[in-house]
């Protein structure tokens, strides 16, 4: 469900930004709303992505010991 909401936020934000950039009379509140929707959607998707590398590898432990 969160994934669907994230994609809808991204699409809505992109639509608001593109429509306001293309319009003759600018509405900066809609542009700000578009940026907020877009960034919120991207944040929700990015928050679920895990790192490819495990955090506690031997290499990381060696570097931390040297410091």
C-alpha positions in Angstrom: 0.0 0.0 0.0 2.8 2.4 0.8 4.5 1.6 -2.5 1.3 2.6 -4.4 1.0 5.8 -2.3 4.7 6.6 -3.0 4.2 6.3 -6.8 1.0 8.3 -6.7 2.9 11.1 -4.8 5.7 11.1 -7.4 3.2 11.1 -10.3 1.1 13.9 -8.8 4.2 16.0 -7.9 5.6 15.5 -11.4 2.3 16.5 -13.0 2.0 19.6 -10.8 5.5 20.7 -11.6 5.3 20.1 -15.4 1.9 21.8 -15.7 3.0 24.9 -13.7 6.3 25.2 -15.6 4.4 25.0 -18.9 1.7 27.6 -17.9 1.9 31.2 -18.7 0.8 32.5 -15.3 2.8 30.8 -12.5 1.3 29.6 -9.3 4.2 29.2 -6.9 2.0 27.4 -4.3 1.2 24.6 -6.8 4.9 24.4 -7.7 5.9 24.1 -4.0 3.1 21.5 -3.5 4.5 19.6 -6.5 8.0 19.6 -5.1 6.7 18.5 -1.7 4.7 15.6 -3.2 7.6 14.6 -5.4 10.2 14.6 -2.7 7.9 12.8 -0.2 7.3 10.0 -2.7 11.0 9.7 -3.4 11.8 9.7 0.3 9.2 6.9 1.0 10.7 4.7 -1.7 14.3 5.4 -0.7 13.6 4.7 2.9 12.8 1.1 2.1 15.9 0.4 0.0 18.5 -1.5 1.9 22.3 -1.2 1.4 24.0 -3.7 -0.9 26.9 -4.0 1.5 26.5 -5.3 5.0 27.5 -2.7 7.6 29.7 -5.0 9.8 32.2 -6.5 7.4 35.7 -7.3 8.3 37.0 -4.5 6.1 34.9 -2.0 7.9 36.0 -3.3 11.3 39.7 -3.0 10.3 39.2 0.6 9.2 37.4 1.4 12.4 40.2 -0.1 14.5 42.8 1.9 12.7 41.0 5.2 13.5 
